[in-house]
Structure formats: structure tokens, C-alpha cells
């Protein structure tokens, strides 16, 4: 499992014989593989009894040929000649990695592919073992055939000089007993097994149950030494072997074994080299129990890449997540991009992660980056243009105010209450300046001043326009004989209109600030990947009440001026007021749907544009005609022309 995880092999095939040990191994391995999130594409079980199942062998070979799994775990017993034949056939299939677990020695034919990693028990030198090998004779053992074959194999050229025999026999040396160090690892474990059994027998012999031992003359009959009776003594065995190592069985009845991971390398001289490339030490500290050196592994040229891959689906790179295919194992999936606002920063993530509220995925959706901060800034093009326009109209208004002050005694200035004209011009200057409060980073002060300053200055302007309109009508009516409006003529009525209408707007703004004060707000929902820094109006009702009141003043001025548009003589002032109010109302009527359909800084820009357009409309329609006469047609700036006109 550690080897599979190291190479990220998640699509596995298994082949094993049908004995109980092997089937238990397959079951345990299957559970571990599935628990780790990997998958098994196939499990092929072959028979150790029926050696002549050609059809079954062909099925297994075909299955391995067709499988998309490039890693196959094989369990083979050395005694099983049928398994060895099947293994040698299957291992010649190109493009497959074989992981072999073999309890006994592992032998291969010279013709071989570099595609096998072998788990082999670590060889340990038993004192006097080599002496035993040199001195052993086949005649000493009852099974003459097996020992004789093994003893004859000591003549092989691969045998170490310390145990190699000089043989003159012409007998063919079978490859099943090649003299290689890797094959003597089992001797150490057999040695421990014999001594474990001996200790268990001794413990039983000298325990309370030892009295049941039956004796028959010189021959001892240990009739009660049956395996099931010996088991409880065997599982409690704990002794030191000849190497001074503690030998005992764990709670599962297993003896902790150290394994070498061996890469089988086929050499040009048709021999196989056993290269140790890693190890597994179950008793070592976590992180040190498994080692593997990839650089030492020799892979077959048939592999498209090294180390080889074995996956049902390609990796889902960061920015994508896995979507399991219906009816398929969990290892078979499609890769789909992370949804908006989410990322995956690792390979093969099951779910994407949401970014914090102040962050947003980058273009690849593999990391969260800070969201863009958006507000109408003085540094950007739109902010610069609106700032210059505001200042330009402010200067124009100041220039016109200077002209009216300079020519304050001329008839064209005095004809319609010059003080009202001064008030209107000053309020228009403030209107143009109020638009600058909407530009820049919103803070608590600017949010409070934005709408209130705009509302109050505009109410003064519209109140002045209304006062001028009323003054025009009253002046005309007062010229009629016996009209009672003559006594109302004078500046007090005009000032009263301006003051009362403006104070009512001030009162509305104070109520607004007292109940729902506007405040700076970070809007993270309106625009994808952007934090909009804007002013929350606090109360939409209060905001539209202020706008509605301005609309009421403009509407009254428009109606009165429209009704008085045809007044004769100098009272053509009503036409100018009518046009100015028409412009004002048109701008603000179109403002509302436009304002509601925009977001962020463009919403602010729309309101600034409405302020500038409506203010400049009043300025142009009312004052430009008078300045034209004052500066370019001074011959018309006299009482005679105004009266006759």
C-alpha cells in the first residue's frame, strides 16, 4: 500500500492462486486498496490443482492484455509450477508493472522485461549456516530427490565461492534452484519458525498439561501435541534467537518481517540482476518504515513515461474537481472546472473550496487572490473627466456671477430681482462643487455629505427659480389697475419662498440622518471578483423623498413658468425658466431608471452626470441669454428696449 501511494498508482489488477492463504491475502489487500481511495479493475484467481486449464489461462492473459490498469499485483508460490508458467507468460505482456509478493524464492527466466518490483524477505546471516550448506549430504535426508536437486545446484556458477561445490557431473542444472543471495532469506525465517515451535513444545511439556504425555517403552508418543492444543503456547512465544533478536507474534499472530523491495533487471548477457531499491521495516518509526529510491529503478522501454502511471482517469489539475462517472468505480471520473467563487489548489480534489469573502479565484481557479477594490477615483479617467467638468462649470458660474455683480445696476440685471439671481448663481456653484464629494474613496463623512449637500444646494437653487417665477407672475399682475398683489411686491416674499422651501429640505435631511445615516459599505455581491466600495443610503425611502421634494419644486416652477410663458415685454424671463425646468425634469426623470440599472462606480457617475446636466441646464437657460445681452448686445441693455420688447 505504501508503494502504491508513493507512485500514486490507483488503478490496480490482482492475480493470485486459489489456496486459502492467497484468497485471504487478496481479501485484505482489496479492503486496504479501497480504503485508500484506489480501485481494483480486476481480480483473477487461477487454480493450483488443475494444471491443464488452457482456456482459463487464455482468459487471464486476455484480461491482462485488455486491462487499462498498468499495475498488477501478483501472489505466486514457488512450489506452484502452474503459477510460475502463467506468471512468465503474463509478465511478457508489454506496458505492465508487476508487483510480486512471494513467500519463497523468486526465480525468472533469462528472457525478461524490466517491469517487476519484488517484495522479498531480508536476508540475514545465520551463524554456521554456510558451514551447514557445505557439509550437508543428500543421503542425510529422506526426501532424496528434492535435496539431491538442491545439492547439485551448488555447482552452479552463480554460487558464492564459500558454498560452491566442484562438480564433474553433466547433469542439467535446473533454474529452479539458482544460487542467489535473494533466495536464502527464507532460511532465516525457517530457522526462527523451527525454534518458535521448539519453544512452544517445551512450554507445553513443562506446563501442567505435560503429565498427559504417554510413553511406550523407548518410544515417546506425544499424543496430546496436536496443533490446536499447541496454538495457545505458540502465540505466547517470546525468545531471543541466535542473532540476539526478539522473536514474538503480535496480536494478529504475525511475526514482524522486514522486506527488501527488489527491482529485477534483465542484463544483456541474458542474466537477471536483483537490485535492492527500497525496504519496508514495520517496526521502524512512522515515516521511516518505508523507503524507495526511484533513481535506482530500471524501467522497461515499453513504458511511455517513467515512472509509469496507472489510473482509470487522468489527474484533475488544480482548478478542476472530480465528478464520478455514474456506475463506475470512484477512481473513474471526469474533471470539471470549479464553480464561480471556488478553487482547488491540489490535484484530484473531490470538492472545490470557497474563497473568503474578500478574495476571488484567479483565472486558473487554483488560488484565491484579493478582490479588486472598485470606487470612482480621482486617478481614473472617468473620475478625472467628471472632476474637470465640475470645476469648469463652477468657474463658468463664478464668471457669470462676477458679470452680474459688475453690471448689477443695468436694467437687464435689475429687471428680475438681482438678489435672487445672486442666490441662484451661488447655489449653482455649490451644486457643481457638491458633485466632487461623490468622487474618491467613500468614508463616513463623505457618505453623510453626498446626498444631503446635494439635496440642500439643489433645493436652494430650485427655490430661487420658483421665487423668480412667482416674482414674474406677481409683477405682471401688479401692473393691472386695482390689483391687490401690489402690496405683496417686494423682496420679502421672494426670500420667504427661498427660505421656507430650503428649510423644509433641510428638515428632511436631518430626519434622514437621525433615523438612517448613510454609511460606507463593501458590496461583494454585485460584481464578480470585485469589492464595490460605496455609500449605503441607509434608507431608500429617505433618499427618494429628497429627490421627490426636488422634483416637486421643479414641477411647480415648471407649471407656473409654463403658464406665464406668454407674458409680454420684459417678462419673457418666464420662457427661460420654462426651458430650464424642462431640462431639469428631463434629466432627473431619465436618471432614476438609469441609476437603478447600474452598479458600483458607474452608479455614482450617473448621479454626478445628472447633477452637472441639470445644474448646467438651469445655468444655460436662465443666465446665458442675459449675459449675451450684457456682453455682446449692450445696446439692448436699457429700460426702453426691455419695456418695448
C-alpha positions in Angstrom: 0.0 0.0 0.0 2.9 2.4 0.8 4.4 1.5 -2.6 1.1 2.2 -4.4 0.7 5.5 -2.6 4.3 6.5 -3.3 3.8 6.1 -7.1 0.2 7.3 -7.0 -1.0 4.0 -8.6 -4.8 3.9 -8.1 -6.0 1.5 -10.8 -4.9 -2.0 -9.9 -5.2 -5.6 -11.1 -4.7 -8.6 -8.9 -3.7 -12.2 -9.8 -3.4 -15.0 -7.3 -3.8 -18.7 -6.8 -6.9 -20.2 -5.2 -5.5 -21.5 -1.9 -6.8 -20.2 1.4 -3.7 -18.2 2.2 -3.8 -16.4 -1.1 -7.5 -15.7 -1.0 -7.2 -14.2 2.5 -4.3 -12.1 1.1 -6.5 -10.9 -1.8 -9.4 -10.0 0.6 -7.2 -8.0 2.9 -5.5 -6.2 0.0 -8.8 -5.4 -1.6 -10.1 -3.8 1.6 -6.9 -1.8 2.0 -6.9 -0.6 -1.6 -10.5 0.6 -1.5 -10.0 2.2 1.9 -7.1 4.3 0.5 -9.3 5.6 -2.3 -7.7 3.4 -5.1 -9.7 0.9 -7.1 -9.3 -2.6 -8.4 -10.2 -3.2 -12.1 -9.9 -7.0 -12.0 -9.1 -9.9 -9.7 -8.0 -13.1 -11.5 -7.8 -16.3 -9.5 -6.1 -19.3 -11.1 -6.2 -22.9 -9.9 -3.2 -24.7 -8.4 -4.8 -28.1 -8.8 -5.9 -28.1 -12.4 -2.7 -27.6 -14.3 -4.2 -28.1 -17.7 -6.8 -25.3 -17.8 -5.6 -23.8 -21.1 -8.9 -21.9 -21.6 -8.7 -20.3 -18.2 -5.0 -19.3 -18.7 -6.0 -17.8 -22.0 -8.8 -15.8 -20.3 -6.4 -14.4 -17.8 -3.8 -13.5 -20.4 -6.6 -11.8 -22.5 -7.8 -9.9 -19.4 -4.3 -8.6 -18.7 -3.9 -7.6 -22.4 -7.1 -5.6 -22.4 -6.9 -4.1 -19.0 -6.3 -0.3 -18.7 -4.6 -1.0 -15.3 -0.9 -0.8 -15.8 0.0 -2.1 -12.3 -0.7 -5.8 -11.5 -0.1 -7.3 -8.0 0.8 -11.0 -8.2 1.0 -13.6 -5.5 2.8 -16.7 -6.5 4.1 -19.8 -4.7 7.4 -21.3 -5.7 6.1 -24.8 -5.4 3.3 -24.0 -7.9 4.7 -24.8 -11.3 1.5 -23.9 -13.0 1.6 -20.4 -11.4 5.2 -19.9 -12.5 4.3 -20.8 -16.1 1.3 -18.5 -16.1 3.4 -15.7 -14.4 6.1 -15.9 -17.0 3.6 -15.7 -19.8 1.8 -12.7 -18.3 5.0 -10.8 -17.4 6.0 -10.7 -21.1 2.9 -8.5 -21.8 4.4 -5.0 -22.5 3.4 -1.9 -20.6 2.5 -3.5 -17.3 4.2 -3.1 -13.9 4.3 -6.3 -11.8 4.4 -6.1 -8.0 5.2 -9.6 -6.8 4.8 -10.9 -3.3 6.4 -14.3 -2.9 6.9 -16.2 0.3 9.7 -18.2 -1.1 12.5 -17.5 -3.6 11.6 -15.9 -6.9 13.1 -17.3 -10.0 12.9 -16.0 -13.5 13.9 -17.0 -17.0 16.8 -15.1 -18.6 14.5 -13.6 -21.2 12.8 -11.0 -19.2 11.3 -7.5 -19.2 12.3 -4.7 -16.7 8.8 -4.4 -15.2 8.9 -6.1 -11.9 9.2 -5.0 -8.3 9.6 -7.9 -5.9 8.9 -7.9 -2.2 11.4 -10.3 -0.7 12.2 -11.0 2.9 15.5 -9.5 4.1 18.4 -12.0 4.1 20.2 -12.3 7.4 23.2 -14.4 8.0 22.7 -17.3 10.5 25.9 -18.3 12.2 27.3 -21.6 10.9 24.7 -21.7 8.1 27.3 -21.7 5.3 29.2 -24.5 7.1 25.9 -26.5 7.2 25.4 -26.0 3.4 28.9 -27.1 2.6 28.7 -30.2 4.8 25.1 -31.3 4.0 24.8 -34.5 2.0 21.6 -35.8 0.2 21.9 -39.1 1.9 21.2 -37.4 5.3 17.7 -36.6 4.3 14.7 -38.9 3.5 13.4 -36.8 0.6 16.3 -37.6 -1.7 15.0 -36.1 -4.9 14.5 -32.6 -3.6 17.7 -32.4 -1.6 19.7 -34.0 -4.3 18.5 -31.4 -6.8 19.3 -28.6 -4.4 22.7 -30.1 -3.6 23.5 -30.4 -7.2 22.6 -26.8 -7.8 25.5 -25.8 -5.6 27.7 -26.5 -8.6 26.1 -23.5 -10.5 28.5 -20.7 -11.4 26.3 -18.1 -9.6 27.0 -19.7 -6.3 29.3 -17.9 -3.9 32.7 -19.4 -3.5 32.1 -20.1 0.2 29.4 -22.6 -0.7 30.0 -23.6 -4.3 30.9 -27.2 -4.9 33.2 -28.6 -7.5 31.2 -30.9 -9.7 32.1 -33.1 -12.6 28.5 -34.2 -13.3 27.0 -33.5 -16.6 23.5 -33.2 -15.0 21.4 -30.3 -16.3 21.2 -27.7 -13.6 17.6 -26.5 -13.2 16.8 -22.8 -12.9 14.5 -23.5 -10.0 17.4 -23.7 -7.6 19.7 -20.9 -8.8 22.3 -20.0 -6.1 21.4 -16.4 -5.5 21.6 -14.5 -2.2 18.0 -13.4 -2.5 16.8 -17.0 -2.2 18.4 -17.6 1.1 16.3 -15.0 3.0 13.8 -17.8 3.8 16.4 -19.8 5.7 16.4 -17.2 8.4 12.7 -17.3 8.9 12.5 -21.1 8.7 15.2 -21.1 11.4 13.0 -18.8 13.6 9.9 -20.9 12.9 11.7 -24.2 14.0 12.9 -22.5 17.2 9.4 -21.0 17.9 7.9 -24.4 17.6 10.6 -25.9 19.8 9.9 -23.2 22.5 6.2 -23.8 22.3 6.7 -27.6 22.7 9.0 -27.0 25.7 6.4 -24.7 27.3 3.7 -27.3 26.9 6.0 -30.1 28.0 6.8 -28.3 31.3 3.3 -26.9 31.8 0.6 -28.6 33.9 -0.7 -30.5 30.9 2.7 -32.2 30.4 1.7 -35.0 32.7 -0.7 -36.4 30.0 2.2 -37.4 27.8 2.1 -41.1 27.0 5.2 -43.2 27.0 5.5 -46.5 25.2 8.8 -48.1 26.2 11.7 -46.4 24.5 9.3 -44.6 22.1 7.6 -41.5 23.2 4.1 -40.9 22.0 3.2 -37.2 22.3 -0.4 -37.9 21.6 -1.6 -34.7 23.0 0.7 -32.4 20.9 -2.0 -31.6 18.4 -1.8 -28.2 16.5 -4.9 -26.8 18.1 -3.5 -27.7 21.6 -0.2 -26.2 20.8 -1.6 -22.9 19.5 -2.0 -21.1 22.8 1.6 -21.9 23.7 2.8 -20.8 20.3 1.1 -17.5 20.3 2.7 -16.6 23.6 6.3 -17.5 22.5 8.9 -14.8 23.2 12.6 -15.6 22.9 15.9 -14.3 21.6 17.3 -16.0 18.5 20.9 -16.7 17.8 21.3 -13.2 16.5 20.0 -11.7 19.7 16.7 -10.6 18.1 13.4 -10.7 20.0 11.1 -13.2 18.3 7.4 -12.9 19.2 4.0 -12.8 17.5 1.8 -9.7 17.5 -1.9 -9.6 18.4 -2.8 -10.8 14.9 -0.5 -13.8 15.2 2.0 -12.3 12.7 5.8 -12.1 13.0 7.0 -8.6 12.0 9.1 -9.1 8.9 11.5 -6.7 7.2 11.2 -6.7 3.4 13.5 -5.6 0.7 12.0 -4.1 -2.5 13.9 -5.6 -5.4 14.0 -4.4 -9.0 14.6 -7.3 -11.4 16.9 -6.1 -14.1 17.4 -8.0 -17.3 21.0 -7.8 -18.4 22.4 -8.1 -21.9 24.2 -11.4 -21.1 20.8 -12.9 -20.5 21.1 -12.9 -16.8 18.9 -11.2 -14.2 20.2 -8.8 -11.7 18.5 -8.4 -8.3 18.8 -4.7 -7.4 17.5 -3.6 -3.9 15.8 -0.3 -4.5 13.8 0.1 -1.2 12.8 -1.5 2.0 9.9 -1.9 4.4 10.5 -2.1 8.2 7.3 -2.4 10.1 9.0 -1.8 13.5 10.6 1.5 12.4 9.2 4.9 13.3 6.4 6.3 11.2 7.9 7.9 8.1 11.0 5.8 8.3 9.3 2.4 7.8 9.2 2.6 4.0 11.9 3.8 1.7 12.2 3.7 -2.1 14.9 5.1 -4.4 13.3 5.8 -7.8 16.7 6.7 -9.4 17.9 3.1 -9.0 14.8 1.5 -10.7 15.3 0.4 -14.3 12.0 0.6 -16.2 11.3 -1.2 -19.5 11.5 0.8 -22.7 7.9 -0.1 -23.4 6.6 2.4 -20.8 5.5 5.7 -22.3 6.8 7.6 -19.2 8.8 6.8 -16.1 7.7 6.0 -13.5 4.7 4.5 -15.2 1.2 5.7 -14.5 -1.8 3.5 -13.6 -5.0 5.5 -13.4 -8.6 5.0 -14.6 -8.8 8.7 -15.3 -6.2 11.4 -15.9 -5.4 13.7 -13.0 -7.7 16.6 -12.3 -5.3 19.5 -12.2 -5.8 22.4 -9.7 -8.7 24.5 -10.8 -10.8 21.4 -11.5 -12.6 18.8 -9.3 -13.5 15.2 -9.8 -17.0 14.1 -10.9 -17.5 10.4 -10.5 -18.9 8.7 -13.6 -22.2 7.0 -12.9 -22.0 3.3 -12.5 -18.1 3.4 -12.4 -15.6 3.0 -9.5 -14.6 6.1 -7.7 -11.3 6.1 -9.5 -13.1 6.7 -12.8 -14.2 10.3 -13.1 -14.4 13.4 -15.2 -12.7 16.6 -14.4 -15.0 19.7 -14.3 -13.9 23.3 -13.6 -14.6 24.7 -10.1 -17.7 26.8 -10.0 -17.6 30.6 -9.7 -16.1 31.7 -6.4 -14.4 28.4 -5.7 -10.9 27.0 -6.2 -9.0 23.7 -6.0 -5.3 24.0 -5.1 -4.4 20.3 -5.2 -4.5 17.6 -7.8 -7.6 15.3 -7.8 -9.7 17.2 -5.3 -13.2 15.8 -4.7 -14.6 19.2 -3.9 -13.6 22.8 -4.6 -13.1 25.3 -1.8 -14.9 28.6 -1.4 -12.7 31.7 -1.3 -13.0 34.1 1.6 -15.4 36.9 1.0 -12.7 39.4 0.3 -10.9 37.2 -2.2 -11.7 35.7 -5.5 -10.3 32.9 -7.7 -7.6 33.7 -10.2 -8.1 32.9 -13.9 -6.9 29.3 -13.4 -9.1 28.9 -10.3 -6.2 27.3 -8.3 -5.6 30.1 -5.8 -7.6 32.9 -4.2 -6.5 36.4 -4.8 -7.7 39.6 -3.3 -10.7 41.1 -5.0 -10.4 44.3 -6.9 -11.4 47.3 -4.9 -13.7 49.5 -7.0 -14.9 53.0 -6.5 -14.9 56.2 -8.6 -11.4 57.5 -8.1 -9.8 60.8 -8.9 -7.0 58.9 -10.6 -9.0 57.1 -13.2 -10.1 58.6 -16.5 -13.8 58.8 -15.7 -13.1 60.5 -12.3 -10.7 63.0 -13.9 -13.2 63.9 -16.7 -16.1 64.4 -14.2 -13.8 66.4 -11.9 -12.7 68.7 -14.8 -16.3 69.2 -15.9 -17.4 70.1 -12.4 -14.6 72.6 -12.0 -15.2 74.0 -15.4 -18.9 74.7 -14.7 -18.0 76.1 -11.3 -15.7 78.6 -12.9 -18.3 79.4 -15.6 -20.9 80.1 -12.9 -18.4 82.2 -10.9 -17.6 84.1 -14.0 -21.3 84.8 -14.7 -21.7 85.8 -11.0 -18.9 88.3 -11.5 -20.6 89.7 -14.6 -23.9 90.2 -12.8 -22.1 91.9 -9.9 -20.2 94.2 -12.2 -23.4 95.1 -14.2 -25.7 95.0 -11.2 -27.2 98.4 -11.9 -28.1 97.7 -15.5 -31.7 97.1 -16.4 -31.3 93.5 -17.5 -29.9 92.6 -14.1 -32.3 94.6 -12.1 -35.4 93.6 -14.1 -36.0 90.3 -12.2 -34.7 90.7 -8.6 -30.9 90.6 -8.9 -30.6 89.3 -5.3 -32.4 86.2 -6.3 -30.0 85.9 -9.3 -27.1 86.1 -6.9 -28.6 83.4 -4.6 -29.3 81.2 -7.6 -25.8 81.6 -9.0 -24.1 80.9 -5.7 -26.3 77.8 -5.1 -25.4 76.5 -8.6 -21.8 76.9 -7.8 -22.3 74.8 -4.7 -24.2 72.3 -6.8 -21.2 71.9 -9.1 -18.9 71.5 -6.2 -21.2 69.0 -4.4 -20.6 66.6 -7.3 -16.9 66.4 -6.3 -18.0 64.8 -2.9 -19.1 61.7 -4.9 -15.6 61.1 -6.3 -13.0 59.4 -4.2 -12.9 56.6 -1.6 -16.2 56.7 0.4 -15.8 57.3 4.1 -18.3 58.1 6.9 -18.1 61.9 6.3 -18.4 61.8 2.6 -21.3 59.4 2.8 -23.2 61.7 5.1 -22.4 64.8 3.0 -23.1 63.3 -0.5 -26.8 63.3 -0.7 -27.5 65.9 2.0 -25.2 68.5 0.4 -26.6 67.8 -3.0 -30.2 67.8 -1.8 -29.9 71.1 0.2 -28.0 73.0 -2.5 -30.4 71.9 -5.2 -33.4 72.8 -3.0 -31.9 76.4 -2.7 -31.5 76.6 -6.5 -35.0 75.4 -7.2 -36.4 77.6 -4.5 -34.7 80.5 -6.1 -36.1 79.5 -9.5 -39.6 79.2 -8.0 -39.2 82.6 -6.3 -38.1 84.2 -9.6 -41.1 82.6 -11.4 -43.6 83.8 -8.7 -42.0 87.2 -8.8 -42.5 87.4 -12.6 -46.2 86.5 -12.3 -46.8 88.9 -9.4 -45.0 91.7 -11.2 -47.2 91.3 -14.2 -50.4 91.0 -12.2 -49.5 94.1 -10.1 -49.4 96.3 -13.2 -53.1 95.9 -13.6 -55.3 98.6 -12.0 -56.8 97.8 -8.7 -54.9 94.5 -8.3 -54.2 93.7 -4.6 -51.0 91.9 -5.4 -49.2 95.3 -5.5 -48.8 95.3 -1.7 -47.0 91.9 -1.9 -44.5 93.2 -4.3 -41.0 93.3 -2.7 -38.1 91.1 -1.8 -39.6 89.7 1.4 -41.9 87.3 -0.5 -39.0 86.0 -2.6 -36.8 85.5 0.4 -39.6 83.8 2.3 -40.1 81.3 -0.6 -36.4 80.5 -0.8 -36.0 80.2 3.0 -39.1 78.1 3.6 -38.6 75.7 0.7 -34.9 75.2 1.6 -35.6 74.7 5.3 -38.1 72.0 4.5 -35.4 70.1 2.6 -33.0 70.7 5.5 -35.6 69.2 7.8 -36.0 66.1 5.6 -32.2 65.6 5.6 -32.0 65.9 9.4 -34.7 63.3 9.8 -32.8 61.1 7.4 -29.5 61.5 9.2 -31.2 60.9 12.5 -33.0 57.7 11.6 -30.9 56.0 9.0 -27.5 57.7 8.5 -25.7 56.7 5.2 -22.5 54.8 5.8 -19.7 53.3 3.7 -20.3 49.7 2.6 -18.3 47.0 0.9 -20.5 45.4 -1.7 -19.1 41.9 -2.5 -22.2 40.6 -4.3 -22.9 42.9 -7.2 -19.9 42.3 -9.4 -17.9 39.1 -9.8 -14.4 39.3 -8.4 -14.8 43.0 -7.2 -15.5 44.7 -3.9 -17.5 47.8 -4.6 -16.8 50.5 -2.0 -20.0 52.5 -2.0 -22.2 54.5 0.3 -25.2 52.8 1.6 -28.0 55.3 1.7 -29.3 53.9 4.9 -32.9 54.4 3.9 -34.0 54.2 0.3 -37.3 55.9 1.3 -35.4 58.9 2.7 -33.3 59.1 -0.4 -36.2 59.1 -2.8 -38.1 61.5 -0.6 -35.3 64.1 -1.0 -35.3 63.5 -4.8 -39.1 63.7 -4.8 -39.1 67.0 -3.0 -36.7 68.4 -5.6 -39.0 67.1 -8.3 -41.9 68.8 -6.6 -40.2 72.2 -6.5 -39.1 71.8 -10.2 -42.6 70.7 -11.2 -44.3 73.7 -9.5 -41.7 76.1 -11.1 -42.2 74.5 -14.5 -46.0 74.7 -14.3 -46.0 78.3 -13.1 -43.4 79.4 -15.7 -45.2 77.5 -18.4 -48.5 79.3 -17.7 -46.6 82.6 -17.7 -44.5 81.9 -20.8 -46.5 84.3 -23.0 -46.4 87.3 -20.7 -45.4 90.3 -22.8 -42.4 92.6 -22.5 -39.6 92.1 -20.1 -41.4 89.2 -18.6 -40.0 86.8 -21.3 -38.0 85.6 -18.3 -40.8 83.0 -17.8 -39.8 81.4 -21.1 -36.2 80.9 -19.9 -37.4 79.4 -16.6 -39.7 77.1 -18.5 -36.9 75.7 -20.6 -34.6 75.4 -17.6 -37.2 73.4 -15.7 -37.9 71.3 -18.8 -34.2 70.4 -18.9 -34.1 69.7 -15.2 -37.1 67.5 -15.1 -36.0 65.5 -18.2 -32.6 64.9 -16.7 -33.9 63.6 -13.4 -36.8 61.5 -14.9 -34.2 59.7 -17.0 -31.9 59.5 -14.1 -34.0 57.1 -12.0 -34.1 54.1 -14.3 -30.5 54.6 -15.3 -29.4 54.8 -11.7 -31.2 51.6 -10.8 -29.8 49.7 -13.7 -26.1 50.5 -13.0 -23.7 49.3 -10.3 -20.7 50.5 -8.4 -18.8 53.5 -9.6 -21.0 53.8 -12.7 -24.0 54.4 -10.5 -22.1 57.2 -8.8 -21.1 58.5 -12.2 -24.7 58.6 -13.4 -25.7 60.7 -10.4 -22.8 63.1 -10.9 -23.8 63.4 -14.6 -27.4 64.2 -13.5 -26.2 66.9 -11.1 -24.0 68.5 -13.7 -26.5 68.3 -16.5 -29.4 69.7 -14.6 -27.3 72.4 -13.0 -25.8 73.5 -16.3 -29.4 73.4 -17.8 -30.6 75.9 -15.3 -27.4 78.0 -15.7 -27.6 78.0 -19.5 -31.3 78.6 -20.0 -31.7 81.4 -17.4 -28.3 83.3 -17.4 -26.7 82.8 -20.8 -29.4 84.9 -22.7 -28.8 87.8 -20.1 -25.0 87.5 -20.4 -25.3 87.6 -24.2 -27.1 90.9 -24.0 -24.8 92.3 -21.3 -21.6 91.4 -23.1 -22.4 91.3 -26.8 -25.5 93.4 -27.2 -25.1 96.3 -24.7 -27.4 98.4 -26.9 -30.3 96.3 -25.7 -29.4 96.6 -22.0 -31.7 99.6 -21.4 -35.1 100.2 -20.0 -36.7 101.2 -23.3 -35.7 98.0 -25.0 -36.9 95.8 -22.1 -40.3 97.6 -21.9 -40.9 97.6 -25.6 -39.7 94.1 -26.1 
